[in-house]
Amino acid sequence: MKIIKNVILFVLSVGWLIPLYFSFQFQFSWLNTEVAPIVYHKIPQMNSFPLKYYSQYFWTISFFWMCAVIIFWFCTLLILFNKMSKRVEEIENKPK
């Protein structure tokens, strides 16, 4: 059960990279569709507005997911630090 919990925690911690990957893919597709033909003095083939929209959409998802992961791990480490500091105080204040 602990292995399953750790796998789920790992997937939720690094899962924000998947929407970030899609965001970059849509951004590069937009560059290839709209910007590259202009650079090479050709007429763009299509309107790639949805590519910019999806790129922004997936970037927003990955950004807020990453923020949630950072807040989660910060709170977890803060709780762990408080527990450890209480134990250190108990050991230091223990009569000899």
N, CA, C and O atoms as CSV, one atom per row, in Angstrom:
chain,resi,resn,atom,element,x,y,z
A,1,MET,N,N,0.815,-1.199,0.000
A,1,MET,CA,C,0.000,0.000,0.000
A,1,MET,C,C,0.860,1.264,0.000
A,1,MET,O,O,0.501,2.277,-0.601
A,2,LYS,N,N,2.009,1.184,0.690
A,2,LYS,CA,C,2.886,2.342,0.741
A,2,LYS,C,C,3.491,2.630,-0.633
A,2,LYS,O,O,3.714,3.789,-0.985
A,3,ILE,N,N,3.755,1.571,-1.411
A,3,ILE,CA,C,4.315,1.762,-2.748
A,3,ILE,C,C,3.299,2.463,-3.635
A,3,ILE,O,O,3.661,3.363,-4.392
A,4,ILE,N,N,2.043,2.071,-3.556
A,4,ILE,CA,C,0.996,2.696,-4.362
A,4,ILE,C,C,0.857,4.170,-3.982
A,4,ILE,O,O,0.710,5.032,-4.849
A,5,LYS,N,N,0.904,4.451,-2.680
A,5,LYS,CA,C,0.815,5.836,-2.212
A,5,LYS,C,C,1.974,6.670,-2.745
A,5,LYS,O,O,1.783,7.811,-3.167
A,6,ASN,N,N,3.183,6.095,-2.724
A,6,ASN,CA,C,4.357,6.819,-3.226
A,6,ASN,C,C,4.284,7.039,-4.732
A,6,ASN,O,O,4.696,8.089,-5.225
A,7,VAL,N,N,3.767,6.064,-5.465
A,7,VAL,CA,C,3.627,6.216,-6.918
A,7,VAL,C,C,2.616,7.308,-7.233
A,7,VAL,O,O,2.860,8.140,-8.107
A,8,ILE,N,N,1.489,7.320,-6.537
A,8,ILE,CA,C,0.480,8.354,-6.757
A,8,ILE,C,C,1.038,9.733,-6.405
A,8,ILE,O,O,0.800,10.701,-7.127
A,9,LEU,N,N,1.769,9.825,-5.314
A,9,LEU,CA,C,2.384,11.091,-4.916
A,9,LEU,C,C,3.397,11.561,-5.956
A,9,LEU,O,O,3.476,12.751,-6.259
A,10,PHE,N,N,4.168,10.625,-6.500
A,10,PHE,CA,C,5.138,10.963,-7.537
A,10,PHE,C,C,4.447,11.471,-8.800
A,10,PHE,O,O,4.857,12.477,-9.380
A,11,VAL,N,N,3.395,10.768,-9.220
A,11,VAL,CA,C,2.676,11.158,-10.443
A,11,VAL,C,C,2.035,12.533,-10.269
A,11,VAL,O,O,2.082,13.356,-11.184
A,12,LEU,N,N,1.444,12.787,-9.117
A,12,LEU,CA,C,0.838,14.095,-8.882
A,12,LEU,C,C,1.890,15.199,-8.744
A,12,LEU,O,O,1.612,16.361,-9.038
A,13,SER,N,N,3.083,14.842,-8.302
A,13,SER,CA,C,4.128,15.852,-8.127
A,13,SER,C,C,4.767,16.261,-9.448
A,13,SER,O,O,5.115,17.428,-9.629
A,14,VAL,N,N,4.925,15.325,-10.366
A,14,VAL,CA,C,5.582,15.647,-11.633
A,14,VAL,C,C,4.604,15.674,-12.804
A,14,VAL,O,O,5.016,15.861,-13.949
A,15,GLY,N,N,3.326,15.492,-12.530
A,15,GLY,CA,C,2.327,15.470,-13.592
A,15,GLY,C,C,2.169,16.795,-14.308
A,15,GLY,O,O,1.676,16.822,-15.436
A,16,TRP,N,N,2.568,17.888,-13.696
A,16,TRP,CA,C,2.443,19.200,-14.331
A,16,TRP,C,C,3.342,19.324,-15.551
A,16,TRP,O,O,3.160,20.231,-16.363
A,17,LEU,N,N,4.306,18.427,-15.689
A,17,LEU,CA,C,5.173,18.467,-16.863
A,17,LEU,C,C,4.445,18.052,-18.142
A,17,LEU,O,O,4.840,18.467,-19.232
A,18,ILE,N,N,3.401,17.252,-18.032
A,18,ILE,CA,C,2.662,16.809,-19.218
A,18,ILE,C,C,1.940,17.975,-19.884
A,18,ILE,O,O,2.116,18.163,-21.087
A,19,PRO,N,N,1.129,18.780,-19.170
A,19,PRO,CA,C,0.534,19.931,-19.844
A,19,PRO,C,C,1.569,20.950,-20.313
A,19,PRO,O,O,1.349,21.641,-21.308
A,20,LEU,N,N,2.693,21.051,-19.608
A,20,LEU,CA,C,3.747,21.957,-20.058
A,20,LEU,C,C,4.334,21.479,-21.380
A,20,LEU,O,O,4.624,22.289,-22.261
A,21,TYR,N,N,4.511,20.174,-21.521
A,21,TYR,CA,C,4.989,19.607,-22.783
A,21,TYR,C,C,4.019,19.930,-23.915
A,21,TYR,O,O,4.442,20.357,-24.988
A,22,PHE,N,N,2.719,19.729,-23.685
A,22,PHE,CA,C,1.740,20.037,-24.722
A,22,PHE,C,C,1.724,21.531,-25.048
A,22,PHE,O,O,1.530,21.915,-26.201
A,23,SER,N,N,1.924,22.353,-24.053
A,23,SER,CA,C,1.983,23.796,-24.291
A,23,SER,C,C,3.134,24.139,-25.230
A,23,SER,O,O,2.961,24.912,-26.172
A,24,PHE,N,N,4.301,23.567,-24.977
A,24,PHE,CA,C,5.445,23.816,-25.848
A,24,PHE,C,C,5.208,23.256,-27.250
A,24,PHE,O,O,5.595,23.875,-28.241
A,25,GLN,N,N,4.575,22.089,-27.334
A,25,GLN,CA,C,4.308,21.516,-28.656
A,25,GLN,C,C,3.372,22.411,-29.463
A,25,GLN,O,O,3.601,22.633,-30.651
A,26,PHE,N,N,2.327,22.924,-28.832
A,26,PHE,CA,C,1.424,23.831,-29.538
A,26,PHE,C,C,2.129,25.131,-29.919
A,26,PHE,O,O,1.881,25.683,-30.991
A,27,GLN,N,N,3.001,25.615,-29.049
A,27,GLN,CA,C,3.742,26.839,-29.360
A,27,GLN,C,C,4.667,26.630,-30.551
A,27,GLN,O,O,4.741,27.484,-31.434
A,28,PHE,N,N,5.375,25.500,-30.584
A,28,PHE,CA,C,6.268,25.215,-31.714
A,28,PHE,C,C,5.484,24.958,-32.990
A,28,PHE,O,O,5.940,25.307,-34.079
A,29,SER,N,N,4.310,24.354,-32.868
A,29,SER,CA,C,3.465,24.167,-34.046
A,29,SER,C,C,3.024,25.521,-34.591
A,29,SER,O,O,2.991,25.721,-35.805
A,30,TRP,N,N,2.691,26.440,-33.712
A,30,TRP,CA,C,2.319,27.785,-34.154
A,30,TRP,C,C,3.491,28.466,-34.862
A,30,TRP,O,O,3.311,29.119,-35.890
A,31,LEU,N,N,4.688,28.307,-34.305
A,31,LEU,CA,C,5.861,28.893,-34.952
A,31,LEU,C,C,6.082,28.308,-36.344
A,31,LEU,O,O,6.395,29.035,-37.287
A,32,ASN,N,N,5.919,26.996,-36.468
A,32,ASN,CA,C,6.105,26.364,-37.774
A,32,ASN,C,C,5.009,26.745,-38.762
A,32,ASN,O,O,5.261,26.834,-39.964
A,33,THR,N,N,3.797,26.970,-38.268
A,33,THR,CA,C,2.671,27.253,-39.154
A,33,THR,C,C,2.593,28.721,-39.542
A,33,THR,O,O,2.303,29.039,-40.696
A,34,GLU,N,N,2.844,29.608,-38.611
A,34,GLU,CA,C,2.651,31.036,-38.861
A,34,GLU,C,C,3.953,31.811,-39.085
A,34,GLU,O,O,4.040,32.625,-40.005
A,35,VAL,N,N,4.944,31.564,-38.263
A,35,VAL,CA,C,6.146,32.395,-38.300
A,35,VAL,C,C,7.135,31.923,-39.365
A,35,VAL,O,O,7.696,32.740,-40.095
A,36,ALA,N,N,7.348,30.626,-39.454
A,36,ALA,CA,C,8.333,30.104,-40.421
A,36,ALA,C,C,7.998,30.491,-41.863
A,36,ALA,O,O,8.904,30.902,-42.587
A,37,PRO,N,N,6.738,30.383,-42.321
A,37,PRO,CA,C,6.465,30.818,-43.701
A,37,PRO,C,C,6.745,32.304,-43.923
A,37,PRO,O,O,7.173,32.694,-45.009
A,38,ILE,N,N,6.515,33.121,-42.925
A,38,ILE,CA,C,6.796,34.550,-43.075
A,38,ILE,C,C,8.304,34.785,-43.183
A,38,ILE,O,O,8.752,35.615,-43.974
A,39,VAL,N,N,9.080,34.056,-42.390
A,39,VAL,CA,C,10.527,34.193,-42.439
A,39,VAL,C,C,11.057,33.771,-43.806
A,39,VAL,O,O,11.969,34.395,-44.347
A,40,TYR,N,N,10.473,32.699,-44.363
A,40,TYR,CA,C,10.929,32.198,-45.664
A,40,TYR,C,C,10.173,32.823,-46.834
A,40,TYR,O,O,10.227,32.306,-47.950
A,41,HIS,N,N,9.473,33.922,-46.593
A,41,HIS,CA,C,8.747,34.690,-47.616
A,41,HIS,C,C,7.708,33.850,-48.350
A,41,HIS,O,O,7.586,33.917,-49.573
A,42,LYS,N,N,6.966,33.065,-47.587
A,42,LYS,CA,C,5.870,32.285,-48.153
A,42,LYS,C,C,4.575,32.738,-47.484
A,42,LYS,O,O,4.603,33.442,-46.475
A,43,ILE,N,N,3.462,32.336,-48.043
A,43,ILE,CA,C,2.165,32.676,-47.475
A,43,ILE,C,C,1.791,31.595,-46.459
A,43,ILE,O,O,1.858,30.408,-46.777
A,44,PRO,N,N,1.394,31.987,-45.229
A,44,PRO,CA,C,0.981,30.980,-44.243
A,44,PRO,C,C,-0.193,30.153,-44.764
A,44,PRO,O,O,-1.080,30.676,-45.437
A,45,GLN,N,N,-0.190,28.876,-44.450
A,45,GLN,CA,C,-1.167,27.934,-44.973
A,45,GLN,C,C,-2.533,28.039,-44.304
A,45,GLN,O,O,-3.561,27.851,-44.954
A,46,MET,N,N,-2.545,28.337,-43.018
A,46,MET,CA,C,-3.811,28.303,-42.281
A,46,MET,C,C,-3.792,29.321,-41.147
A,46,MET,O,O,-2.761,29.917,-40.833
A,47,ASN,N,N,-4.962,29.501,-40.545
A,47,ASN,CA,C,-5.054,30.338,-39.354
A,47,ASN,C,C,-4.775,29.443,-38.155
A,47,ASN,O,O,-5.512,28.489,-37.906
A,48,SER,N,N,-3.730,29.739,-37.423
A,48,SER,CA,C,-3.326,28.875,-36.314
A,48,SER,C,C,-3.722,29.460,-34.965
A,48,SER,O,O,-3.062,29.196,-33.960
A,49,PHE,N,N,-4.777,30.241,-34.930
A,49,PHE,CA,C,-5.203,30.825,-33.662
A,49,PHE,C,C,-5.492,29.767,-32.603
A,49,PHE,O,O,-5.131,29.975,-31.445
A,50,PRO,N,N,-6.129,28.638,-32.943
A,50,PRO,CA,C,-6.348,27.627,-31.892
A,50,PRO,C,C,-5.051,27.116,-31.271
A,50,PRO,O,O,-5.040,26.744,-30.098
A,51,LEU,N,N,-3.978,27.090,-32.022
A,51,LEU,CA,C,-2.712,26.624,-31.463
A,51,LEU,C,C,-2.232,27.549,-30.351
A,51,LEU,O,O,-1.746,27.078,-29.323
A,52,LYS,N,N,-2.362,28.858,-30.544
A,52,LYS,CA,C,-1.969,29.807,-29.495
A,52,LYS,C,C,-2.883,29.674,-28.274
A,52,LYS,O,O,-2.426,29.741,-27.133
A,53,TYR,N,N,-4.182,29.483,-28.533
A,53,TYR,CA,C,-5.127,29.342,-27.435
A,53,TYR,C,C,-4.817,28.095,-26.611
A,53,TYR,O,O,-4.781,28.153,-25.382
A,54,TYR,N,N,-4.592,26.968,-27.289
A,54,TYR,CA,C,-4.310,25.721,-26.570
A,54,TYR,C,C,-2.963,25.788,-25.857
A,54,TYR,O,O,-2.802,25.231,-24.770
A,55,SER,N,N,-2.013,26.458,-26.458
A,55,SER,CA,C,-0.725,26.617,-25.802
A,55,SER,C,C,-0.882,27.397,-24.489
A,55,SER,O,O,-0.333,27.010,-23.458
A,56,GLN,N,N,-1.623,28.475,-24.543
A,56,GLN,CA,C,-1.865,29.269,-23.336
A,56,GLN,C,C,-2.668,28.483,-22.309
A,56,GLN,O,O,-2.393,28.551,-21.111
A,57,TYR,N,N,-3.657,27.739,-22.780
A,57,TYR,CA,C,-4.512,26.947,-21.892
A,57,TYR,C,C,-3.690,25.890,-21.136
A,57,TYR,O,O,-3.804,25.768,-19.916
A,58,PHE,N,N,-2.871,25.137,-21.859
A,58,PHE,CA,C,-2.069,24.100,-21.215
A,58,PHE,C,C,-0.982,24.701,-20.337
A,58,PHE,O,O,-0.637,24.125,-19.305
A,59,TRP,N,N,-0.433,25.853,-20.730
A,59,TRP,CA,C,0.568,26.491,-19.885
A,59,TRP,C,C,-0.062,26.934,-18.563
A,59,TRP,O,O,0.553,26.789,-17.507
A,60,THR,N,N,-1.271,27.466,-18.613
A,60,THR,CA,C,-1.962,27.888,-17.392
A,60,THR,C,C,-2.225,26.703,-16.484
A,60,THR,O,O,-2.022,26.789,-15.273
A,61,ILE,N,N,-2.674,25.597,-17.059
A,61,ILE,CA,C,-2.907,24.386,-16.263
A,61,ILE,C,C,-1.619,23.943,-15.585
A,61,ILE,O,O,-1.610,23.669,-14.385
A,62,SER,N,N,-0.536,23.870,-16.343
A,62,SER,CA,C,0.718,23.389,-15.766
A,62,SER,C,C,1.247,24.359,-14.711
A,62,SER,O,O,1.828,23.930,-13.715
A,63,PHE,N,N,1.051,25.661,-14.920
A,63,PHE,CA,C,1.532,26.638,-13.941
A,63,PHE,C,C,0.799,26.485,-12.605
A,63,PHE,O,O,1.437,26.444,-11.552
A,64,PHE,N,N,-0.530,26.401,-12.640
A,64,PHE,CA,C,-1.271,26.273,-11.389
A,64,PHE,C,C,-1.052,24.917,-10.737
A,64,PHE,O,O,-1.047,24.815,-9.510
A,65,TRP,N,N,-0.873,23.881,-11.534
A,65,TRP,CA,C,-0.567,22.560,-10.988
A,65,TRP,C,C,0.789,22.598,-10.288
A,65,TRP,O,O,0.935,22.066,-9.188
A,66,MET,N,N,1.785,23.227,-10.924
A,66,MET,CA,C,3.098,23.353,-10.316
A,66,MET,C,C,3.022,24.164,-9.017
A,66,MET,O,O,3.675,23.813,-8.034
A,67,CYS,N,N,2.237,25.235,-9.004
A,67,CYS,CA,C,2.062,26.024,-7.783
A,67,CYS,C,C,1.456,25.187,-6.670
A,67,CYS,O,O,1.883,25.280,-5.519
A,68,ALA,N,N,0.466,24.372,-7.004
A,68,ALA,CA,C,-0.157,23.505,-6.003
A,68,ALA,C,C,0.850,22.487,-5.462
A,68,ALA,O,O,0.854,22.199,-4.266
A,69,VAL,N,N,1.690,21.950,-6.320
A,69,VAL,CA,C,2.714,20.994,-5.880
A,69,VAL,C,C,3.716,21.678,-4.954
A,69,VAL,O,O,4.098,21.115,-3.928
A,70,ILE,N,N,4.141,22.881,-5.311
A,70,ILE,CA,C,5.102,23.604,-4.472
A,70,ILE,C,C,4.496,23.920,-3.110
A,70,ILE,O,O,5.161,23.761,-2.086
A,71,ILE,N,N,3.251,24.364,-3.086
A,71,ILE,CA,C,2.585,24.662,-1.814
A,71,ILE,C,C,2.436,23.393,-0.977
A,71,ILE,O,O,2.661,23.416,0.233
A,72,PHE,N,N,2.054,22.278,-1.624
A,72,PHE,CA,C,1.901,21.009,-0.907
A,72,PHE,C,C,3.212,20.580,-0.270
A,72,PHE,O,O,3.247,20.240,0.913
A,73,TRP,N,N,4.297,20.593,-1.049
A,73,TRP,CA,C,5.575,20.143,-0.503
A,73,TRP,C,C,6.126,21.122,0.531
A,73,TRP,O,O,6.796,20.703,1.476
A,74,PHE,N,N,5.860,22.402,0.372
A,74,PHE,CA,C,6.290,23.370,1.376
A,74,PHE,C,C,5.582,23.101,2.704
A,74,PHE,O,O,6.218,23.086,3.758
A,75,CYS,N,N,4.271,22.888,2.652
A,75,CYS,CA,C,3.520,22.606,3.885
A,75,CYS,C,C,3.960,21.284,4.506
A,75,CYS,O,O,4.079,21.180,5.727
A,76,THR,N,N,4.202,20.281,3.675
A,76,THR,CA,C,4.658,18.987,4.180
A,76,THR,C,C,6.011,19.116,4.870
A,76,THR,O,O,6.210,18.578,5.959
A,77,LEU,N,N,6.925,19.819,4.247
A,77,LEU,CA,C,8.247,19.990,4.862
A,77,LEU,C,C,8.189,20.874,6.106
A,77,LEU,O,O,8.960,20.672,7.044
A,78,LEU,N,N,7.288,21.845,6.121
A,78,LEU,CA,C,7.128,22.680,7.305
A,78,LEU,C,C,6.607,21.860,8.489
A,78,LEU,O,O,7.085,22.016,9.612
A,79,ILE,N,N,5.638,21.000,8.239
A,79,ILE,CA,C,5.117,20.119,9.297
A,79,ILE,C,C,6.216,19.186,9.791
A,79,ILE,O,O,6.370,18.988,10.996
A,80,LEU,N,N,6.985,18.609,8.856
A,80,LEU,CA,C,8.077,17.720,9.234
A,80,LEU,C,C,9.134,18.467,10.044
A,80,LEU,O,O,9.653,17.933,11.025
A,81,PHE,N,N,9.452,19.684,9.645
A,81,PHE,CA,C,10.430,20.480,10.387
A,81,PHE,C,C,9.939,20.763,11.805
A,81,PHE,O,O,10.717,20.682,12.755
A,82,ASN,N,N,8.655,21.093,11.956
A,82,ASN,CA,C,8.108,21.354,13.298
A,82,ASN,C,C,8.165,20.112,14.171
A,82,ASN,O,O,8.486,20.206,15.355
A,83,LYS,N,N,7.859,18.951,13.607
A,83,LYS,CA,C,7.935,17.712,14.380
A,83,LYS,C,C,9.367,17.423,14.808
A,83,LYS,O,O,9.620,17.023,15.944
A,84,MET,N,N,10.299,17.629,13.884
A,84,MET,CA,C,11.698,17.356,14.218
A,84,MET,C,C,12.228,18.338,15.249
A,84,MET,O,O,12.997,17.950,16.129
A,85,SER,N,N,11.833,19.602,15.157
A,85,SER,CA,C,12.323,20.581,16.127
A,85,SER,C,C,11.763,20.301,17.520
A,85,SER,O,O,12.450,20.530,18.516
A,86,LYS,N,N,10.522,19.809,17.606
A,86,LYS,CA,C,9.966,19.442,18.911
A,86,LYS,C,C,10.732,18.264,19.503
A,86,LYS,O,O,10.994,18.235,20.706
A,87,ARG,N,N,11.089,17.301,18.672
A,87,ARG,CA,C,11.850,16.153,19.174
A,87,ARG,C,C,13.236,16.568,19.635
A,87,ARG,O,O,13.736,16.056,20.637
A,88,VAL,N,N,13.858,17.484,18.920
A,88,VAL,CA,C,15.185,17.964,19.322
A,88,VAL,C,C,15.083,18.702,20.654
A,88,VAL,O,O,15.942,18.546,21.521
A,89,GLU,N,N,14.036,19.501,20.816
A,89,GLU,CA,C,13.849,20.207,22.097
A,89,GLU,C,C,13.624,19.218,23.229
A,89,GLU,O,O,14.137,19.422,24.329
A,90,GLU,N,N,12.865,18.148,22.984
A,90,GLU,CA,C,12.642,17.146,24.027
A,90,GLU,C,C,13.945,16.461,24.414
A,90,GLU,O,O,14.192,16.198,25.591
A,91,ILE,N,N,14.772,16.176,23.419
A,91,ILE,CA,C,16.052,15.520,23.712
A,91,ILE,C,C,16.985,16.473,24.447
A,91,ILE,O,O,17.691,16.049,25.362
A,92,GLU,N,N,17.007,17.721,24.079
A,92,GLU,CA,C,17.894,18.682,24.733
A,92,GLU,C,C,17.424,18.992,26.159
A,92,GLU,O,O,18.252,19.223,27.040
A,93,ASN,N,N,16.114,19.001,26.396
A,93,ASN,CA,C,15.588,19.347,27.717
A,93,ASN,C,C,15.426,18.128,28.628
A,93,ASN,O,O,14.992,18.262,29.772
A,94,LYS,N,N,15.768,16.965,28.133
A,94,LYS,CA,C,15.648,15.756,28.925
A,94,LYS,C,C,16.673,15.781,30.060
A,94,LYS,O,O,17.854,16.043,29.831
A,95,PRO,N,N,16.207,15.504,31.306
A,95,PRO,CA,C,17.148,15.524,32.432
A,95,PRO,C,C,18.168,14.392,32.298
A,95,PRO,O,O,17.865,13.296,31.828
A,96,LYS,N,N,19.377,14.706,32.729
A,96,LYS,CA,C,20.457,13.714,32.628
A,96,LYS,C,C,20.702,13.020,33.919
A,96,LYS,O,O,21.577,12.158,34.000
